[in-house]
Amino acid sequence: MSLEELIPSNHLWSHFYSILIRTTLVASTLLVALSFPFFGLVMSLMGSLLTMLVSLIFPCACFLRIIKGNVTRFQRLLCVLIITIGMVSAVSGTYTSVCQIIQQLL
């Protein structure tokens, strides 16, 4: 549920409140990005780890867990291959991001 859904739609100022909420969110994001000198590197660290987890590893792991006994050998092999690629990508992306952060600190 978003903040804008909490505003009654028949309220006279609802459009103004929506614009105010969006502007506040963008301004707060800008302040956070300007406050941390390595914000881009931190975002790449989080992205490299979480993107692989959400897009590759978790779906295959959930598929294997839900289907359990009805998985063919080919499906299991393919899921393990995708999970392995996701883990290697997550580890290499995380390692690269951490190295860049350390390099910027030194």
N, C-alpha and C positions, 0 to 999 in steps of 0.2 A: 504494500500500500504506500503510495507516495503522499507527500505533504499536500499536494494540490488537490487530492481526492478528499481531504478533510474539510476543504472550503465548500460551503453550500453553493451549488451552481446558480441558484436563484438570487444570491446575494448581489447587491448593486456593485460592490467593489471587487467581485471575484476575479475579474480579468486583471485588475491592478495588483491584487494579492499574488496571482500566479506569476506575473512579471517580477514582482518584488522577491518572491521565493527563488526564482531562477537566477536573478541578478545576484542575490546573496550567495547562492551556491557557487556561481562562477567566481565571484570576488573572493570567497574563502579559499577556493582551489588555487587561485592566483597568489594569494598571500602565503599559502603553504609552499607553493612551488618557488616563490621568491625567497622564502625564509631559509630553505634548505639548499645549500650550494650544490649538493649532489642528488637533487631530486630526480633527475633523469636517470641517473645510474641506479638509484633505489627502485625506481619504477621498472627498469629493465631487469633487475634482480627478481622482483616479485613476478613480473611477466614471464620470465624464462622458466620459473618454477611452476607457477600456478597455471599457465596456459597449457603446458604439457600434461599436468595432472587432470585438468578439466576436459581437455579435448581428446586426449589419447588414452591415458591410463585408466581413469575412472570408468569410462563407458565400457571398455573391454572387460575390466574386472567385474563390473556389475552384470554384464552379459553372461560371463562365465558363472557368476554366483547364482543368478536367477535361473538359468537353464540347467545347470548342474549335470544331470545324467543324460540329457538329450543332446549334448554337444558332440558333433562328429569330430573325428581326429583332425580333419582339415580346419574346421572352425577353431578348435583349441590351438592348433599350431599357428594359425593366422593371428589370433588374439595375443598369444604369447609373443609373437614377432612384433606386433604393434606396441604392446606394453614395453618390450625391450627397447624398441626405437624411441619411444616416449621417455623412458628412463635415461637412456644415453643422451638424448637431446636436453632433457632437464638438467642433468648433471653437468654437461658441457656448457650450457648457457649460464647456469648458476656459477660455475667456476670462472667463466669469462667475466661475468658481472662483478664478482667478488675481486678478481684481479684488477679490474679497472677502478673499483672503489679504493682499493689499497694503493694503487698507483697515484690516484688523485690526492690521497691523504699524505703521501710521502713527497 
